[in-house]
Amino acid sequence: MIRKKRFQNRVAEGRWLLPLTVVFCSAIWWVWHEQTTTHVIRFACFLFSTWMMVEWNVRYNLLRTYSRLMAVVCAVFTLILSFTFTGYSSFVVQLSLICCLYLLMGCYDDRYAPSRVFYAFLCMGIGSVFFFPLIVMLLLMWLVMILNMRIVSGRALVASILGYSVPYWLGLGLWCCNIDVTQHLQDIGAEWTFGWHIDFMSWSLSQIMALGFMLLSAVFGIIHYVRQRFADKTFVRLMYYCFLVGGGFCLTGLVFMPHYYAYFALMLAVFVAPLVAHLFTHTYTRWTNLLFKLWLLALILILGYSIWKM
């Protein structure tokens, strides 16, 4: 059956969507952010994360048709969040998460999985150097290995532990050479503390608006995917279940550790982006077309407010 392509479908499947979005985001980034070394690192992580999100769909076909909307949604979420906090360690953590998931996706039905598992958990270990509470996500990654990637072997488990611990072994070596690793970590803004400090008063209005926009987008995406999940392949369904669990983990972190807003919000953007992209790429009704236009309008308003508050 030939479906009528509406505005949302022409945008989602457009060949120029990704290049125009990158140019638009880059222009706003360089005009409205301070020109510092931290800013350059943040921007480099942003570009590399966007490229890796493109590779997600190119390599694993998470969307059934040609679309770059997954990378675009993640890019615009990251853009509006970039105005709500400073520092670059949270962007490094986001990039490490994207790379970790990309490598884990390739472990599905792969007899050489332990090597990929090692590099996937190495990425997660590097991220935990910048944000130590990320160690809690180690259990989630193991569940993804066993339940989603169907990797149940001692070699894969050992590879994951070794990969995750490599940055700490390197840190131990530096410590043995009388190099103060802790001071260097503090200099790069790494978070090495862990504790419960539930205080939402520290959130600005821009942070609340950005988070509310992502959560509302996630709700619509989840409702759509629950109804339409049977049209996807088994592998794609398993990965989207992973995104749902990962999003729940980030939301839990935001509730119980709101002072780590920057880290959990950027990770949440990674898990919400595929759900939003699936919604606007695989629906063709006038109601979802209207929803897409309202979504774009809300995005512009939130971005404009964030820039104005700067």
Secondary structure, 3 states (H helix, E strand, C coil): CCCCCCHHHHHHCCCCHHHHHHHHHHHHHHHHCCCCHHHHHHHHHHHHHHHHHHHHHHHHCCCCCCCCHHHHHHHHHHHHHHCCCCCCHHHHHHHHHHHHHHHHHCCCCCCCHHHHHHHHHHHHHHHHHHEHHHHHHHHHHHHHHHHHCCCCCHHHHHHHHHHHHHHHHHHHHHHHCCCCHHHHHHHCCCECCCCCCCCHHHCCHHHHHHHHHHHHHHHHHHHHHHHHHHHCCHHHHHHHHHHHHHHHHHHHHHHHCHHHHHHHHHHHHHHHHHHHHHHHHCCCCHHHHHHHHHHHHHHHHHHHHHHHHC
